[in-house]
Amino acid sequence: MDKVLYMKIEIRGAEKLSFRERQVVALKEMGKSTEEISKTLKITASTIATLYNRARNKGYEVVIVLPGDVLGIYGGEDDELEE
């Protein structure tokens, strides 16, 4: 059976951001391009840049939470170190 990867993205300091800034930050941190964000949110690329820069100036921190076994460091099948 294939493993399913669950990844959680947490934006610390999100309470400082406007709703639109949170949307842009979340999509950017998920790896979406400006063009994809523009289509999704129906706003221009310059508006995205403005919102993203405002959010960065307000200070937030993105934390990505991954299960330990995804990195192969907890009880993996290949515990030997490669040289």
Buried (B, 14 or more C-beta within 10 A) or exposed (E): EEEEEEEEEEBEEBEBBEEBBBBBBBBBBEEBEBEEBBEEBEBEEEBBEBBBEBBEEBEBEBEEEEEEEEEEEEEEEEEEEEE
